[in-house]
Amino acid sequence: MRQILLKYVIKRLKTNINMIIPVRCFTCGKVIGHLWEEYKKRVETGEEPAKVLDDLGITRYCCRTIFLTHVDLIKEVAQFKV
């Protein structure tokens, strides 16, 4: 299961270059935006996402969910003017 998750996360990171990660966790408010680049680099080098999140100090489920499930919609939204 971990290998499948790792392959999925690496595939998402390679295809979503312009990802905008939230600055704070939606649920608890912890500042997590500055950790995205480090997470991205380490997962692309082959480390397991769970271990990287643990090392970065992201232990709450709500914060981990943001890193693992964030979907890049900037290209679709940027087409429309507000």
MOMO-V292494 format. One record per pair of residues at least 24 apart in sequence whose C-alpha atoms are under 10 Angstrom apart, sorted by sequence separation. I is the first residue (numbers start at 0). J is the second residue. D is the distance in whole Angstrom. If there is no record, write none. Layout:
BEGIN
I_J_D / I_J_D
END
This chain:
BEGIN
31_55_10 / 31_56_10 / 13_39_9 / 31_57_8 / 12_39_7 / 39_66_9 / 12_40_9 / 29_57_9 / 38_66_9 / 9_39_9 / 12_42_8 / 13_43_8 / 29_59_10 / 8_39_9 / 9_40_10 / 12_43_7 / 31_62_8 / 35_66_8 / 27_59_9 / 29_61_10 / 30_62_9 / 31_63_10 / 34_66_10 / 9_42_7 / 10_43_9 / 27_60_10 / 28_61_10 / 29_62_8 / 8_42_8 / 9_43_6 / 26_60_10 / 27_61_7 / 28_62_9 / 31_65_9 / 32_66_10 / 8_43_9 / 9_44_9 / 24_59_10 / 26_61_6 / 27_62_8 / 31_66_9 / 6_42_10 / 9_45_8 / 25_61_8 / 26_62_8 / 5_42_8 / 6_43_10 / 9_46_10 / 24_61_7 / 25_62_8 / 5_43_9 / 9_47_10 / 24_62_6 / 6_45_9 / 8_47_9 / 9_48_9 / 23_62_9 / 24_63_9 / 26_65_10 / 5_45_8 / 8_48_8 / 24_64_9 / 25_65_8 / 5_46_8 / 6_47_10 / 24_65_7 / 5_47_6 / 23_65_10 / 24_66_10 / 4_47_9 / 5_48_7 / 4_48_8 / 5_49_9 / 21_65_8 / 2_47_8 / 4_49_10 / 20_65_8 / 21_66_9 / 1_47_8 / 20_66_8 / 1_48_9 / 1_49_9 / 21_69_9 / 20_69_7 / 19_69_9 / 20_70_9 / 18_69_8 / 19_70_9 / 20_71_9 / 18_70_8 / 19_71_7 / 18_71_5 / 19_72_9 / 17_71_7 / 18_72_8 / 19_73_7 / 15_70_8 / 16_71_9 / 17_72_9 / 18_73_7 / 11_67_10 / 15_71_6 / 17_73_8 / 18_74_10 / 11_68_10 / 14_71_10 / 15_72_9 / 17_74_8 / 8_66_10 / 11_69_10 / 15_73_10 / 8_67_7 / 11_70_9 / 15_74_10 / 7_67_10 / 8_68_9 / 11_71_9 / 4_67_9
END
